[in-house]
């Protein structure tokens, strides 16, 4: 037997380590001196009073920057944007704590009248402006924040220095709120994020920042807990009688089964509205156990006294919660009388 030649080993094409993989160059740079440019890092710290000059490469450039610089009174006097043939310039003179925030730009590639943008033509950086104020100033002493169960809640106590130590506190009773990174986390560029809103977090909270022996508190946040529904209500409607005789009393009931502590608003449309027949209705909301689960039964009952010909028709109930409105209808056949316009309304 003749020996088979050994199989050639497959040649593996070497791959570059992650650090060497090509990354698109940022189009955002900072002017540090005349003719000297610096790539802007993810975050940058300046001192109040400094001049910030950013350049963004591209023929058609758009900017996004902190809202304070858009203020008609004084912001536009300190923020100047100029567009050139191959770049755009953003200049902030005498930077202040209120100018702390994210600065970003993106350029469009335009051919004739069609323009396109893309992530490879974007640049952004978070810029801290440090000074005597540890928090980005706001005009509000109190800010109302909704604690909705359907998403996380942000307390935007944004600091002006990444070195500041920040804690979260309750005003009454005075105590520090635990930040475990799960229920509540802290982001130096945003503030505190409540990931799992619950009723115990409701009330007045504020942030406390400490840096180099200086301590300051933020705007106070009045947190209001809202058990946000998972969907729009699903009402059912029914009348006490499908057909009524002249002079009889009847009612139409609209019922919604849903999550506890979710408010439902009811509105009615009915035949008698067109001649001014006033609505008589009663609403209630009770907890009920159905199928091993506790649900809230919300109900609106529309009462119609002494049925007349005008009461014949469609009775429509609209149930509304924070997720939307659902409408259902039922028909009631009323007495067949002479034209109602000939009868006095009592």
MOLINVEN-V816472 format. One record per backbone hydrogen bond with DSSP energy under -0.5 kcal/mol. CO is the residue of the C=O (numbers start at 1). NH is the residue of the N-H. Records with the same first field share a line. If there is no record, write none. Layout:
BEGIN
CO: NH / NH
END
This chain:
BEGIN
10: 12
11: 13
12: 14
17: 20 / 21
18: 21
27: 29 / 57
28: 40
29: 55
30: 32 / 38
33: 36
36: 32 / 33
38: 30
42: 126
44: 128
46: 130
47: 50
50: 95
51: 53
52: 92
53: 31
54: 90
55: 29
56: 88
60: 108
62: 106
64: 104
66: 69
67: 70
68: 71
71: 76
74: 77 / 78
75: 78 / 79
78: 80 / 93
80: 91
82: 89
86: 58
87: 84
88: 56
89: 82
90: 54
91: 80 / 93
92: 52
95: 49
96: 99
97: 100
101: 127
103: 125
104: 64
105: 123
106: 62
108: 60 / 110
109: 116
111: 114
114: 111
116: 109
118: 121
119: 122
121: 107
123: 105
125: 103 / 127
126: 44 / 128
127: 101
128: 46 / 130
130: 48
132: 134
134: 160
141: 220
143: 222
145: 224
146: 148
147: 226
148: 151
153: 194
154: 156
155: 157 / 192
156: 158
158: 136
161: 164
164: 166
165: 210
167: 208
168: 177
169: 206
170: 175
175: 170
177: 168
178: 180
183: 195 / 196
184: 181
185: 193
187: 190 / 191
188: 159
191: 187
192: 155 / 194
193: 185 / 195
194: 153
198: 201
199: 202
203: 205 / 223
204: 171
205: 221
206: 169
207: 218
208: 167
209: 216
210: 165
211: 214
214: 211
216: 209
220: 143 / 222
221: 205 / 223
222: 145
223: 203 / 225
224: 147
226: 149 / 228
234: 257
236: 255
238: 253
242: 333
245: 248
248: 307
250: 304
251: 240
252: 302
253: 238
254: 300
255: 236
256: 258 / 298
258: 296
259: 262
261: 263
265: 320
267: 318
269: 316
270: 273
271: 274
272: 275 / 277
273: 276
279: 281
280: 303
282: 301
284: 299
286: 297
288: 290 / 295
290: 293
293: 290 / 295
295: 288 / 297
296: 258 / 298
297: 286
298: 256
299: 284
300: 254 / 302
301: 282 / 303
302: 252
303: 280
304: 250
307: 247
308: 311
309: 312
313: 332
314: 316
315: 330
316: 269
317: 319 / 328
318: 267
319: 326
320: 265
321: 324
324: 321
326: 319
328: 317
330: 315
332: 313 / 334
333: 244
335: 337
339: 342
340: 343
344: 346
END
